[in-house]
Amino acid sequence: MAVFLLTGCEKTVNIDADITWTDESYYSVSGDWYAMLSLGISILSAPEAIDYVEVTPGTSSTASFAYDTSEGEFFQVSVFCDENGNGEYDSSSEYITGTNNEWGDPGDDVSMTVEAYY
């Protein structure tokens, strides 16, 4: 008799975030813009970044991410301007201008739209 032991097997979740933009005249910053992937739903606290994709303000595009996991997760994509040029999000000095989240199980393809302003 053969006995098989099932273990947690990681599978990739592919996340595609369609970035759309609104030009808000009151908001003016300079720097590179990024879409940032994080886990969970961060409303009152700063999200912890997993990955970044550079985006161009005013140009609709898709930011694509891949994350290996063995369990379902909420995936959040947020857009921000990297004002200090260090290539990452700094919650003390940079503002998120758009965010959205969706649930993804291992092996899923997750799609969402993030409406951001610049």
Secondary structure, 3 states (H helix, E strand, C coil): CCCCCCCCCCEEEEEEEEEEEECCCCCCCCCEEEEEEEECCCCCCCCCEEEEEEECCCCCEEEEEEEEECCCEEEEEEEEEECCCCCCCCCCCCCEEEEEEEEECCCCEEEEEEEEEC
